[in-house]
Amino acid sequence: MRSSSAGTVKFYRITADGPRVTRSAWTEGRSPRRTVAEFPDGYQAQREFEEIRQKKLREGFACVADAAGAARGAVVLDIQVPNRCSAEAFDMSPDGRTIVVGTMLKDAYGAEIHLIDVGSGHRELIHAEPPEARPEPLGRGQTFLHAALFDAGGKRVIYALNGETRLFDPASGQTDVLARYRQYEDAAHNPFLLRPAWDATRQRLMVFDAGDRVRILDAEWNEVFTTSTRRPSRQCWTGALSPSGKLMALCFTEEPRHARDRGTHDRAVAEVEIWDIDQRQVRTRIPMGRTPHTAGFDPADTLLVVNPEFVEGPCAFSLATGRLAWHFPDPVRTDRWATCYHWAYSPDGATLAIGRRGDTDVVDAATRRGDPAFRRRPGDRGTGRTNTVRISSDGTLVASGGDSGRIVVRKL
């Protein structure tokens, strides 16, 4: 482990060998100080190892390893994000060297954006958002940061704050607004559900805007396409842009019949519209029985891939037929599918990474068989509900983050 904050670099090493736990601590340029503790058995030693490891992560240390020499499945970065926040709003730069992560301060009164160097674990604060200013007597407003994404060059950051999609340039400190809406005022959009998203090459960006519009922007932020998300008695629940940037999915759910049902997940899905962006028309409509929590496409633009409420799957529907092509059954229960919070394909489409509870499964996309190299270490609490999974553009790293506040990067 090494410290991830600025200043004097500190190192910490801990190992568990049978019933023995060895700890070493030192600062850069100095000799390590070592202590050894004996436990009744290896199980208790392993528990102590994990407790110390978790403590050091909370203190700002990061577990780092050389990605170039790492074996498949090996952890190359394990870090706790700042502000005791979940690790959901993050992205990996196209070259896999940097992570951008957005976190919120206590009770969401303020937000921060940090850059994390994957090789060293060094963390740098690049932007801070104060609480939203509101007229008296309303007081301060909360700042919910929903997404943080790199642009194609890995330099600028697109982030979603409340109902705004903003572009931040760390070099100049300038912030521009790409889209803006106020829920219940000039749009029915829910910022907790509808978030900006790139295509695979980051040449087209999907954003949600005032007037219940969804817009597609190019890499220079010019509008390529726009359409309305208004439908009679229906709400736009989630959206996705295909890897090619040519297709867009919009999921519409029936409005709840009673006011007391608003905000619940008990909604019947009307349909998912698949739009051809260049042709500016709906290509097909796919009916479903449950609301997709997350929607997307396979790299070949042939499948609509979703994980339905309540966080099950993922499953895939053929764009040609609209029929269910495959799904992941629960390994124990027969009344539901496997647990899934998020997922991501490798650029070549050969690998599918699935955010589960506590860790990420990596499976062969064709056979959907798991890779044993990615099993979690016994006793490791992992990423909690793994709400975000990213794979680097070269397909060599997979990053996972969840409500435990940890981001774990592994070698693919």
C-alpha positions in Angstrom: 0.0 0.0 0.0 1.0 3.6 -0.5 -0.6 6.9 0.5 -2.9 8.4 -2.2 -2.9 12.0 -1.0 -0.3 14.7 -1.7 2.7 15.3 0.5 5.2 12.8 1.9 4.7 9.4 0.3 4.1 6.7 3.0 4.1 3.0 2.4 2.5 0.1 4.3 2.9 -3.6 3.7 0.8 -6.3 5.4 1.0 -10.1 4.8 -0.8 -13.1 6.3 1.2 -16.3 6.4 -0.7 -19.0 8.3 -1.3 -17.8 11.8 1.2 -14.9 11.5 0.4 -11.3 10.3 3.4 -9.1 9.5 3.2 -5.4 9.1 5.8 -2.9 7.8 5.5 0.8 7.6 7.9 3.4 6.2 8.2 6.8 4.5 9.9 7.3 1.2 13.7 7.1 1.5 13.6 5.4 5.0 13.9 1.9 6.2 10.7 -0.1 7.1 9.6 -0.7 10.7 8.3 -4.2 11.1 6.0 -5.9 13.6 4.8 -9.5 13.8 1.6 -10.8 15.5 0.7 -14.5 16.1 -2.9 -15.7 16.1 -4.4 -19.0 17.2 -5.1 -20.1 13.6 -4.9 -18.9 10.0 -8.6 -17.9 9.9 -8.2 -15.4 12.7 -5.0 -14.1 11.1 -6.8 -13.6 7.8 -9.6 -11.7 9.6 -7.0 -9.4 11.2 -5.3 -8.9 7.8 -8.6 -7.7 6.2 -9.4 -5.5 9.2 -6.1 -3.7 8.9 -6.3 -3.5 5.2 -9.8 -1.9 5.4 -8.5 0.6 8.0 -5.6 1.7 5.8 -7.8 2.1 2.8 -10.1 4.4 4.9 -7.0 6.4 6.0 -6.2 7.2 2.4 -3.7 4.4 1.4 -4.1 2.6 -1.9 -3.1 -1.0 -2.9 -1.1 -0.7 -6.1 0.7 -3.2 -8.4 2.4 -3.0 -11.8 -0.3 -3.7 -14.4 2.2 -4.6 -17.0 3.5 -7.6 -15.0 0.2 -8.6 -13.4 -1.5 -11.9 -14.0 -5.0 -12.1 -15.3 -7.5 -11.3 -12.5 -4.8 -9.6 -10.3 -5.7 -6.4 -8.5 -3.6 -3.5 -9.8 -5.4 -0.8 -7.8 -7.7 -0.9 -4.7 -8.6 2.5 -3.3 -11.3 4.1 -1.1 -12.8 7.2 -2.6 -12.9 10.4 -0.5 -15.7 11.9 1.6 -17.1 8.5 2.8 -19.1 8.4 -0.4 -20.1 5.6 -2.7 -17.9 4.9 -5.7 -20.6 5.0 -8.5 -19.9 8.2 -10.4 -16.5 7.3 -12.0 -14.9 6.6 -15.3 -11.6 5.3 -16.7 -9.6 7.3 -19.2 -9.3 5.7 -22.7 -5.7 4.7 -22.1 -6.6 3.2 -18.7 -4.1 5.3 -16.8 -6.4 7.6 -14.9 -9.8 7.4 -13.1 -12.1 10.3 -12.6 -14.5 10.0 -9.7 -17.2 12.3 -8.4 -18.1 12.3 -4.7 -20.6 14.2 -2.6 -19.9 15.8 0.8 -22.0 15.1 3.9 -25.7 15.0 3.1 -24.9 16.0 -0.5 -24.2 19.7 0.4 -21.3 20.1 -1.9 -19.4 17.8 -4.3 -15.9 17.1 -5.5 -14.2 15.6 -8.5 -10.9 13.8 -8.1 -8.4 12.2 -10.5 -6.7 9.0 -9.5 -3.6 7.7 -11.1 -4.0 4.0 -11.6 -0.3 3.2 -11.5 0.5 5.0 -8.2 -2.9 5.5 -6.5 -2.2 9.2 -6.2 -5.4 11.2 -5.8 -5.8 14.9 -6.9 -8.8 17.2 -6.3 -9.5 19.0 -9.5 -12.9 20.6 -8.9 -15.2 21.4 -6.1 -18.9 22.3 -6.2 -20.4 24.3 -3.3 -24.0 23.7 -2.1 -26.5 25.0 -4.5 -27.4 28.7 -3.8 -31.2 29.2 -3.5 -33.2 32.3 -2.6 -34.3 32.9 1.0 -35.9 31.3 2.9 -35.0 28.0 1.1 -31.4 27.9 2.3 -28.8 25.7 0.7 -29.6 23.2 -2.0 -28.1 19.7 -2.3 -25.6 18.8 -5.0 -26.3 15.3 -6.3 -23.4 14.2 -8.6 -24.7 11.4 -10.8 -22.0 10.8 -13.3 -18.4 11.6 -14.2 -17.0 10.8 -17.6 -13.8 11.5 -19.6 -13.9 13.0 -23.1 -12.2 11.2 -26.0 -8.8 12.7 -25.1 -9.0 11.8 -21.4 -8.4 15.4 -20.4 -11.8 17.0 -20.0 -14.6 15.8 -17.7 -18.3 15.6 -18.4 -20.3 15.4 -15.2 -24.0 15.4 -14.2 -24.9 17.5 -11.3 -28.6 17.5 -10.4 -30.3 18.1 -13.8 -27.3 19.7 -15.5 -24.7 18.0 -17.7 -21.5 20.1 -17.5 -18.1 20.1 -19.2 -15.1 20.8 -17.1 -11.6 21.6 -18.4 -9.0 21.1 -15.6 -6.3 22.9 -17.6 -8.3 26.2 -17.7 -10.7 25.6 -14.8 -13.6 26.5 -17.2 -17.0 24.9 -16.8 -19.6 24.9 -19.6 -23.2 23.6 -19.4 -24.1 21.1 -22.2 -27.7 20.5 -21.1 -29.9 21.7 -18.3 -33.4 20.9 -16.9 -35.3 21.2 -13.7 -37.4 18.2 -12.8 -41.1 19.0 -12.5 -40.4 22.5 -13.8 -39.3 22.3 -17.4 -39.0 18.5 -17.8 -40.3 15.2 -16.3 -36.7 13.8 -16.4 -35.4 12.1 -13.3 -31.7 12.9 -12.9 -31.2 9.8 -10.7 -32.2 7.6 -13.6 -31.3 9.5 -16.8 -27.6 10.1 -17.1 -25.2 11.2 -19.9 -23.5 8.4 -21.9 -20.9 8.0 -24.6 -20.6 5.7 -27.5 -17.5 3.4 -27.6 -15.2 5.9 -29.2 -16.5 8.9 -27.3 -17.6 10.7 -30.5 -21.2 10.9 -29.6 -22.7 11.9 -26.3 -26.3 11.4 -25.1 -27.7 14.1 -22.8 -31.1 14.9 -21.4 -32.3 18.5 -21.6 -35.2 20.9 -20.8 -38.5 20.4 -22.7 -38.2 16.6 -22.1 -35.6 16.3 -24.9 -32.9 13.7 -25.4 -30.0 15.1 -27.5 -27.0 13.5 -29.2 -23.9 15.7 -29.4 -20.7 15.1 -31.3 -17.2 15.5 -29.9 -17.4 19.3 -30.5 -20.7 19.5 -28.6 -22.7 20.2 -31.8 -26.2 18.6 -31.9 -26.5 15.6 -34.1 -30.0 14.5 -33.2 -32.8 15.4 -30.8 -36.2 14.0 -30.0 -38.8 14.3 -27.3 -39.2 11.8 -24.5 -42.9 12.8 -23.9 -45.3 9.9 -24.3 -49.0 9.8 -23.1 -49.2 8.3 -19.6 -45.6 7.1 -19.8 -42.3 8.1 -18.3 -38.8 7.8 -19.8 -37.1 5.5 -17.2 -33.6 4.9 -18.7 -31.7 5.4 -21.9 -28.6 4.1 -23.7 -26.3 4.8 -26.7 -25.0 1.9 -28.7 -21.2 1.4 -29.0 -21.3 2.5 -32.7 -23.2 5.6 -31.7 -25.8 4.8 -34.4 -28.5 3.4 -32.1 -30.3 4.7 -29.0 -32.5 2.9 -26.6 -35.3 4.7 -24.6 -37.2 2.8 -22.0 -40.8 4.0 -21.3 -42.8 2.8 -18.3 -46.4 3.3 -17.5 -47.1 6.0 -15.0 -48.2 4.8 -11.6 -52.0 4.9 -11.2 -52.0 6.4 -7.7 -50.0 9.2 -6.2 -48.8 6.9 -3.4 -47.1 4.7 -6.0 -44.9 7.5 -7.4 -41.3 6.8 -6.9 -41.7 3.1 -6.4 -40.1 0.5 -8.7 -43.4 -1.3 -9.2 -44.0 -0.2 -12.7 -45.1 -2.1 -15.8 -42.9 -1.5 -18.7 -44.6 -0.3 -21.8 -41.8 -0.8 -24.3 -38.2 0.0 -25.2 -37.8 2.1 -28.3 -34.7 1.5 -30.5 -33.9 4.6 -32.5 -31.8 4.8 -35.6 -30.0 8.1 -35.0 -28.8 8.8 -38.5 -32.2 7.9 -40.0 -34.0 9.8 -37.3 -36.7 7.2 -36.7 -37.7 4.4 -34.5 -36.2 1.1 -35.8 -38.1 -1.3 -33.5 -40.0 -1.5 -30.3 -39.3 -4.2 -27.7 -42.0 -4.9 -25.1 -40.9 -6.1 -21.7 -42.5 -7.3 -18.5 -40.2 -5.5 -16.1 -38.4 -2.1 -15.9 -34.7 -2.1 -17.0 -32.6 -0.7 -14.2 -29.7 -0.3 -16.7 -29.9 -0.6 -20.5 -27.2 -0.9 -23.2 -26.1 -2.8 -26.3 -23.6 -5.4 -27.2 -20.5 -4.2 -29.2 -22.0 -5.5 -32.5 -25.3 -3.5 -32.1 -27.3 -6.7 -32.3 -28.6 -7.1 -28.8 -30.3 -4.9 -26.3 -28.8 -5.8 -22.9 -30.5 -4.9 -19.7 -30.7 -5.7 -16.0 -34.3 -5.5 -14.8 -35.6 -4.3 -11.5 -34.9 -5.5 -9.0 -31.3 -5.6 -10.1 -31.4 -9.0 -11.8 -29.6 -10.4 -14.8 -28.2 -9.2 -17.1 -30.4 -10.4 -20.0 -30.3 -9.7 -23.7 -33.0 -9.2 -26.3 -32.5 -9.6 -30.0 -32.9 -6.4 -31.9 -34.0 -8.4 -35.0 -36.8 -10.4 -33.3 -37.4 -8.6 -30.0 -37.2 -11.9 -28.2 -35.2 -12.8 -25.1 -31.9 -14.2 -26.3 -30.2 -15.2 -23.0 -30.2 -14.4 -19.3 -28.3 -15.3 -16.1 -30.3 -17.5 -13.8 -29.8 -17.3 -10.0 -27.4 -20.1 -8.9 -29.7 -21.0 -5.9 -33.2 -19.5 -6.3 -35.7 -20.3 -9.1 -38.0 -17.4 -8.6 -35.5 -14.8 -9.8 -32.4 -14.2 -12.0 -28.9 -13.6 -10.8 -28.1 -10.3 -9.0 -26.7 -7.6 -11.3 -26.2 -3.9 -10.7 -24.2 -2.9 -13.8 -22.2 -4.5 -16.6 -19.8 -3.7 -19.4 -18.4 -5.4 -22.5 -14.8 -5.4 -23.6 -14.2 -3.5 -26.8 -13.8 -6.7 -28.8 -17.1 -8.1 -27.4 -15.4 -11.3 -26.1 -15.7 -10.5 -22.4 -18.6 -9.4 -20.3 -17.9 -8.0 -16.8 -20.9 -8.0 -14.4 -21.2 -6.0 -11.2 -22.5 -8.3 -8.5 -22.7 -7.9 -4.8 -19.2 -7.4 -3.4 -17.3 -8.0 -6.6 -17.4 -8.3 -10.4 -17.8 -11.5 -12.4 -15.9 -11.7 -15.7 -17.4 -14.2 -18.1 -16.9 -15.3 -21.7 -19.5 -13.3 -23.6 -20.3 -16.2 -26.0 -20.6 -19.1 -23.4 -21.3 -16.8 -20.4 -19.0 -19.0 -18.3 -17.2 -17.3 -15.5 -13.4 -16.9 -15.2 -12.1 -18.3 -11.9 -9.2 -15.8 -11.9 -11.7 -13.1 -10.8 -12.9 -14.7 -7.6 -12.9 -12.5 -4.6 -10.3 -13.1 -1.8 -11.9 -14.8 1.2 -12.9 -12.2 3.9 -12.7 -9.3 1.5 -15.8 -7.1 1.8 -15.3 -5.9 -1.8 -17.2 -3.1 -3.6 -20.6 -3.7 -2.0 -23.4 -3.2 -4.5 -21.2 -2.9 -7.6 -23.1 -0.1 -9.4 -20.5 0.9 -12.0 -18.2 -1.3 -14.1 -15.7 0.1 -16.7 -13.3 -1.6 -19.1 -10.4 0.3 -20.6 -10.4 1.0 -24.3 -7.6 -1.4 -24.9 -9.4 -4.2 -23.0 -6.6 -4.8 -20.5 -8.2 -3.4 -17.3 -11.6 -3.7 -15.6 -12.6 -1.2 -12.9 -15.5 -1.7 -10.4 -17.0 0.6 -7.9 -19.9 0.3 -5.5 -21.6 1.6 -2.4 -18.7 0.4 -0.1 -16.8 3.4 -1.5 -14.1 1.3 -3.1 -12.8 1.2 -6.6 -11.0 -2.0 -7.6 -9.1 -2.3 -10.9 -8.1 -5.7 -12.1 -6.0 -7.0 -15.0 -8.0 -8.5 -17.9 
